[in-house]
Amino acid sequence: MALKGNLRDFTITQLLNLINLAHKTGSLVIEGGGESIQVYFRDGKLAYAQDGTGDNSLATILYKAKKLSAAQHQIIQQRAGNISDKELGLLLINASYLTQQDILTSLQQHFVGIVKRLFTWADGLFQFENNVRPPEDKITVRVSLENLIIEGTRRMREMEQLQDEIPSLDMALKFTDRPGANLRSIKLSVDEWKVASYINPKNTMRQIARATKLNDLEIRKIVYGLLQAGLVEIVRPEGAPVITPLTRQATQPAAKHEQVSLINRLIRRIRSL
């Protein structure tokens, strides 16, 4: 029987911890915000991960990892588009284009990156199916979950702090009228410059995040830095209707004892699978 739930009640780090401690083999599917991510585990270790909307082929993963040039990637896509990842891996190794370690390292980084994206998801439906294995034509890895769990916990704590500072991404930004502030004289990262180029009272932070391909944690970190530097301020989007804010009581999470009870039930459930 599958284990189902929502990340509002059971976080991704808690799920990873259960899978790690119970040495589970199976598939975890999480859907939210129009995205779908599927992660496979073997004996409690990360084996494979794929983005439901992205290109998960080995050729594309190696190209993004800068192990293949744009020309090599294009040739493989055109001439070897029908062969499996395992077959392509062997061809690249036998042709001395790449080593086995090059391929495994690239895959490991790609799979870990997909899992890390889940750390910023506060909402989403999940389902764990026991003993479901990755597709046979895919190359798998073995990555311990302990470091991922530690990093996930840190990221989620950071996200909670940033959510306190920036509760809603549906608000807009505008530059402050601070005398002597010259944006060009300030050292900003590439992503910070991208965000700055979209700052306008008509654009919400959520719209800016989508345009710059940043997740919720990344956009909040950048905006928080700009706020602390006194370069921007948060404003209501132009043309947005005035909405009466919810009371604090209405937005409070469930009582602590209810959360603990739910977690205990899920722990017993996954251990029984």
C-alpha positions as a printed NumPy array, in Angstrom:
array([[  0.   ,   0.   ,   0.   ],
       [  1.339,   3.444,  -0.931],
       [  2.205,   6.139,   1.6  ],
       [  0.487,   9.4  ,   0.653],
       [  0.395,  12.875,   2.133],
       [  1.138,  16.574,   1.745],
       [  4.403,  18.392,   2.385],
       [  2.46 ,  20.85 ,   4.546],
       [  2.166,  18.063,   7.122],
       [  5.302,  16.027,   6.472],
       [  8.439,  17.715,   5.093],
       [ 10.787,  16.31 ,   2.483],
       [ 13.585,  15.995,   5.051],
       [ 11.315,  13.923,   7.302],
       [ 10.479,  11.679,   4.346],
       [ 14.164,  11.27 ,   3.452],
       [ 14.976,  10.489,   7.074],
       [ 12.351,   7.74 ,   7.203],
       [ 13.531,   6.214,   3.927],
       [ 17.133,   6.35 ,   5.167],
       [ 16.447,   4.813,   8.581],
       [ 14.141,   2.101,   7.212],
       [ 16.55 ,   1.307,   4.298],
       [ 13.613,   1.525,   1.92 ],
       [ 13.622,   0.667,  -1.787],
       [ 10.953,   2.407,  -3.81 ],
       [  9.736,   5.463,  -5.671],
       [  8.759,   8.838,  -4.219],
       [  6.631,  11.072,  -6.475],
       [  5.982,  14.687,  -5.432],
       [  3.682,  17.021,  -7.369],
       [  3.097,  20.705,  -6.753],
       [  2.922,  24.036,  -8.522],
       [  2.571,  22.397, -11.923],
       [  5.778,  20.39 , -11.398],
       [  6.349,  16.697, -10.825],
       [  9.529,  15.102,  -9.478],
       [ 10.162,  11.391,  -9.086],
       [ 12.965,  10.05 ,  -6.9  ],
       [ 14.019,   6.398,  -6.638],
       [ 15.771,   4.832,  -3.66 ],
       [ 17.563,   1.54 ,  -3.178],
       [ 18.215,   0.261,   0.348],
       [ 17.756,   3.748,   1.753],
       [ 20.103,   5.469,  -0.706],
       [ 19.36 ,   7.823,  -3.591],
       [ 19.49 ,   5.837,  -6.842],
       [ 17.847,   7.986,  -9.521],
       [ 15.789,  11.176,  -9.891],
       [ 13.933,  12.799, -12.748],
       [ 12.087,  16.013, -13.42 ],
       [  8.7  ,  15.366, -14.983],
       [  8.954,  18.46 , -17.184],
       [ 12.672,  18.414, -18.046],
       [ 14.987,  16.488, -20.36 ],
       [ 16.349,  13.623, -18.253],
       [ 18.429,  11.983, -20.979],
       [ 22.059,  11.136, -20.256],
       [ 23.265,  13.237, -23.19 ],
       [ 21.565,  16.366, -21.842],
       [ 22.776,  15.73 , -18.295],
       [ 26.374,  15.389, -19.539],
       [ 26.009,  18.526, -21.649],
       [ 24.746,  20.544, -18.666],
       [ 27.668,  19.18 , -16.623],
       [ 30.024,  20.464, -19.386],
       [ 31.215,  16.952, -20.158],
       [ 29.941,  17.239, -23.744],
       [ 30.208,  20.218, -26.068],
       [ 27.152,  21.728, -27.736],
       [ 28.193,  20.118, -31.033],
       [ 28.668,  16.673, -29.44 ],
       [ 25.326,  16.941, -27.684],
       [ 23.57 ,  17.866, -30.914],
       [ 25.159,  14.99 , -32.839],
       [ 24.17 ,  12.483, -30.138],
       [ 20.615,  13.805, -30.083],
       [ 20.347,  13.545, -33.873],
       [ 22.123,  10.246, -34.499],
       [ 21.734,   8.3  , -31.282],
       [ 18.403,   9.551, -29.982],
       [ 16.907,   6.053, -29.794],
       [ 19.604,   4.284, -27.794],
       [ 19.285,   3.88 , -24.023],
       [ 21.327,   5.782, -21.448],
       [ 23.222,   2.597, -20.559],
       [ 24.126,   1.983, -24.204],
       [ 25.197,   5.596, -24.697],
       [ 27.318,   5.468, -21.558],
       [ 29.165,   2.391, -22.809],
       [ 29.7  ,   3.97 , -26.229],
       [ 31.196,   7.119, -24.7  ],
       [ 33.468,   5.085, -22.401],
       [ 34.616,   2.707, -25.162],
       [ 35.286,   5.658, -27.484],
       [ 37.401,   7.262, -24.721],
       [ 35.243,  10.397, -24.74 ],
       [ 34.498,  10.028, -21.028],
       [ 35.392,   7.79 , -18.12 ],
       [ 32.893,   5.829, -16.074],
       [ 33.581,   8.166, -13.155],
       [ 32.817,  11.222, -15.323],
       [ 29.387,   9.798, -16.096],
       [ 28.593,   8.689, -12.54 ],
       [ 29.715,  11.998, -11.028],
       [ 27.607,  13.986, -13.515],
       [ 24.545,  11.848, -12.799],
       [ 25.047,  12.071,  -9.054],
       [ 25.255,  15.874,  -9.159],
       [ 22.163,  16.042, -11.369],
       [ 20.088,  13.739,  -9.136],
       [ 21.174,  15.522,  -5.951],
       [ 20.286,  18.865,  -7.569],
       [ 16.76 ,  17.631,  -8.294],
       [ 16.292,  16.508,  -4.682],
       [ 17.633,  19.83 ,  -3.379],
       [ 14.943,  21.654,  -5.329],
       [ 12.37 ,  19.879,  -3.164],
       [ 13.753,  21.56 ,  -0.042],
       [ 12.077,  24.804,  -1.126],
       [  8.655,  23.181,  -1.586],
       [  6.334,  24.029,   1.313],
       [  3.328,  22.429,  -0.376],
       [  2.873,  19.423,  -2.63 ],
       [  1.306,  15.973,  -2.726],
       [  3.657,  13.027,  -2.232],
       [  3.304,   9.285,  -2.714],
       [  5.848,   6.607,  -1.828],
       [  5.514,   3.219,  -3.536],
       [  7.488,   0.374,  -2.03 ],
       [  9.851,  -1.741,  -4.195],
       [  9.384,   0.356,  -7.359],
       [ 12.691,   0.519,  -9.225],
       [ 14.064,   2.996, -11.815],
       [ 13.547,   2.287, -15.543],
       [ 15.836,  -0.522, -16.721],
       [ 17.526,   1.619, -19.371],
       [ 18.671,   4.261, -16.875],
       [ 22.023,   4.408, -15.09 ],
       [ 21.682,   4.507, -11.304],
       [ 23.969,   5.72 ,  -8.513],
       [ 24.225,   5.177,  -4.757],
       [ 24.178,   8.397,  -2.73 ],
       [ 23.869,   8.402,   1.052],
       [ 21.04 ,  10.577,   2.321],
       [ 22.617,  11.846,   5.554],
       [ 24.295,  14.916,   4.035],
       [ 21.198,  15.702,   1.985],
       [ 19.033,  15.559,   5.118],
       [ 21.392,  17.91 ,   6.992],
       [ 21.488,  20.388,   4.107],
       [ 17.733,  20.118,   3.631],
       [ 17.127,  20.92 ,   7.294],
       [ 19.405,  23.959,   7.043],
       [ 17.685,  25.191,   3.87 ],
       [ 14.22 ,  24.768,   5.335],
       [ 15.218,  26.697,   8.461],
       [ 16.622,  29.431,   6.234],
       [ 13.42 ,  29.419,   4.2  ],
       [ 11.308,  29.824,   7.344],
       [ 13.37 ,  32.843,   8.401],
       [ 13.089,  34.436,   4.955],
       [  9.337,  33.792,   4.877],
       [  9.05 ,  35.757,   8.121],
       [ 10.884,  38.659,   6.462],
       [  9.112,  38.334,   3.083],
       [  5.753,  36.615,   3.744],
       [  4.29 ,  36.957,   0.248],
       [  5.872,  36.749,  -3.193],
       [  2.748,  38.329,  -4.662],
       [  3.954,  41.781,  -3.601],
       [  6.012,  44.004,  -5.903],
       [  9.28 ,  45.906,  -5.531],
       [ 10.4  ,  49.411,  -6.35 ],
       [ 13.737,  51.159,  -6.038],
       [ 14.068,  53.503,  -3.086],
       [ 14.624,  57.216,  -3.574],
       [ 17.754,  57.108,  -1.464],
       [ 20.053,  60.063,  -2.22 ],
       [ 23.447,  59.023,  -3.532],
       [ 22.421,  55.411,  -4.212],
       [ 23.839,  54.367,  -7.563],
       [ 22.999,  50.786,  -8.48 ],
       [ 25.83 ,  50.615, -11.037],
       [ 28.415,  51.324,  -8.355],
       [ 27.269,  48.338,  -6.266],
       [ 28.679,  44.874,  -6.867],
       [ 25.824,  42.48 ,  -7.613],
       [ 25.863,  38.852,  -8.722],
       [ 24.517,  37.779, -12.111],
       [ 21.228,  36.629, -10.553],
       [ 20.924,  39.848,  -8.558],
       [ 21.336,  41.892, -11.742],
       [ 18.687,  39.766, -13.45 ],
       [ 16.253,  40.422, -10.615],
       [ 17.115,  44.141, -10.575],
       [ 16.308,  44.402, -14.285],
       [ 12.703,  43.322, -13.591],
       [ 12.066,  45.499, -10.543],
       [  8.941,  47.509, -11.237],
       [  5.773,  48.123,  -9.189],
       [  3.872,  46.249, -11.904],
       [  5.907,  43.026, -11.466],
       [  5.351,  40.805,  -8.438],
       [  8.265,  38.942,  -6.899],
       [  6.672,  35.689,  -8.036],
       [  6.62 ,  36.933, -11.64 ],
       [ 10.256,  38.033, -11.345],
       [ 11.203,  34.598,  -9.996],
       [  9.565,  32.883, -12.962],
       [ 11.191,  35.248, -15.466],
       [ 14.648,  34.695, -13.95 ],
       [ 14.097,  30.955, -13.296],
       [ 14.719,  31.27 ,  -9.56 ],
       [ 12.99 ,  29.183,  -6.912],
       [ 11.209,  30.646,  -3.874],
       [ 14.284,  30.408,  -1.639],
       [ 16.593,  32.027,  -4.195],
       [ 14.292,  34.97 ,  -4.968],
       [ 13.699,  35.617,  -1.262],
       [ 17.462,  35.587,  -0.525],
       [ 18.149,  38.099,  -3.299],
       [ 15.264,  40.376,  -2.351],
       [ 16.248,  40.231,   1.324],
       [ 19.782,  41.329,   0.421],
       [ 18.47 ,  44.235,  -1.658],
       [ 16.139,  45.231,   1.183],
       [ 18.947,  45.165,   3.744],
       [ 21.097,  47.297,   1.437],
       [ 18.281,  49.845,   1.297],
       [ 18.048,  49.61 ,  -2.484],
       [ 14.434,  48.46 ,  -2.77 ],
       [ 11.216,  48.427,  -0.828],
       [  8.172,  46.17 ,  -0.969],
       [  4.998,  47.717,  -2.369],
       [  1.553,  46.573,  -3.416],
       [  1.477,  45.708,  -7.142],
       [  0.033,  48.469,  -9.28 ],
       [ -3.634,  47.789,  -9.999],
       [ -3.93 ,  45.091,  -7.325],
       [ -7.125,  45.195,  -5.222],
       [ -6.812,  45.995,  -1.533],
       [ -7.184,  42.767,   0.444],
       [ -7.854,  42.631,   4.155],
       [ -4.97 ,  40.682,   5.717],
       [ -5.732,  37.407,   7.419],
       [ -5.548,  37.325,  11.168],
       [ -2.487,  35.699,  12.666],
       [ -4.654,  33.037,  14.243],
       [ -6.043,  32.008,  10.848],
       [ -2.564,  31.472,   9.391],
       [ -1.12 ,  29.568,  12.327],
       [ -0.101,  25.937,  11.663],
       [ -1.834,  23.059,  13.358],
       [ -1.265,  22.574,  17.065],
       [  2.055,  20.975,  17.951],
       [  0.546,  17.835,  19.439],
       [ -1.483,  17.299,  16.245],
       [  1.683,  17.591,  14.129],
       [  3.537,  15.103,  16.347],
       [  0.624,  12.657,  16.199],
       [  0.517,  12.846,  12.4  ],
       [  4.278,  12.317,  12.102],
       [  4.151,   9.296,  14.422],
       [  1.365,   7.747,  12.326],
       [  3.344,   8.264,   9.106],
       [  6.49 ,   6.785,  10.695],
       [  4.597,   3.653,  11.683],
       [  3.045,   3.503,   8.214],
       [  6.293,   3.677,   6.21 ],
       [  8.05 ,   1.168,   8.47 ],
       [  5.23 ,  -1.281,   7.83 ],
       [  5.536,  -1.045,   4.042]])
